[in-house]
């Protein structure tokens, strides 16, 4: 994942910003349900997750799903999934596993949310076959999709099939630089009980907005293949502990890297800390036979 990549990560101030004032207010209105946490990687491809799979592994997804309880499903971004493909993925995984599929780029990047109702419905019909294994689908908009096209986004949000959870990731700086624009966007999500996705990546600290729009935190964490990656995860643990006290009900945390080699190790470290600090019992992945320690 090259988005937000920098040449010298050591020069970046990775300190998490303060929460937006609205976050505490949103969390205080939560229903107090039991806390759920899903942590995973962005893909299960063997060539990128080098050393993660035991020798002789025949089915990567089947093995991956024994190690993590979720996957950020980027495969659906590049191709509209069929219900048959969704059924195949679902049947390979344990009962407690969840998928977080990204809406296809036909909707977000090529059509740019223009006349996409049929495509959205087709996508949702397919991914609904995940049944209880559907965590949340998410819409990632192009870097150059700007607030001037807000009405397009509003129509998609308001027309989105009810019962299918949705998170939205906007990337253009104009969504964050103007408080009025950001507030209008966030109020749209709050009104429709949709999740404002947070992206933590080295070169785009502006999109680390720390504003939740419901009781769900969906965080896409991009490591920099640098020792600072671990310290950044420690900071996230502290923030999530606070959010949990304030009313957070669900955490979706997915680990990326510019070079995905250490993603399972980083995710494992995060799970270990999360279990300890929040008294959870998430499966901690087995260390791959060819994996060393982080940044050895």
C-alpha positions, 0 to 999 in steps of 0.5 A: 500500500503506497498511499501516504508513503514517505522516504524518511518515516523517522522524520514524521511526527506520528503522535495521534491528534486530539479527538474531535470534540464531537467524538465523545458526544457520539460515544456517550450516546451509545447503547452500552452493548458488549465490546467487539474487536476485529483485527486483521490484515488487508489481504491473504496473498502468500507472496506478499505475506512472506513467511506467514504460511507454513510450508505445504499450506494448500488454501491461504484463506482457510489458514489465514482465517484460523489465525485472525478473526477478520480480513479487509477484503480488497479483492472486491475493489478490483472486481464485482464479486459474484454471489458464488465467489462470496459463498466460496470465501464464506465456506472456507472460514470459521463461524466467528470470522468476518469479512470487510469488503471494499466497494468495487472501483467501478462505483467509486473511481470510474463512475465516481458515484454517478448513476451507481444505484444498480451497481451498488445494489448488485454489490450488496446483493452479492456480499449479503451472502456472507450472512453473519460473516459480513462485518462492514462494507466500505466505500473508499473515494478517490483522492481527487473526489472533492466536497464540490461533489457532496450531493453525489455522495449524499445520494449514495448514502441515503439510497444505500441498502438498509441493513448493510453496514457501511463505512466511508473513507474520503481522502482529498484534503478539502474534506478536512481543511474546512470545518464546515465541510467536514461537519456537513460530511460527518453529520450525514454519516451520523444521521445515517448511522455510518462509520467515518473511517480513520486512516493512519499513514505517514504522509497524510497526517491530515486525514487522521481526523479522529472524529467518530460518527457512531459507536464504531471505530474503523481504523486502517493503519498503514505501517512504514516498515520502520521501528516507529510502527510499534510505538504507533500501535501502542498509542492506538491502544491507549486511545482505544482504551479511552474510547471504550470507556466513553462508549465504543462498542466495536473496533475494526482495525486493519494493518497495512504496510508499504511492504506487507512483509511484517503486517501479520507480526504487527497485527499480532503485536496489536492483538497481544496488547489489546487482549492485555489492556482491554481484557479480551481473548482474541486469537493471537496468530501463530508465528510463521515458520519463516518470520523473525522478530519485527525489524530484526 
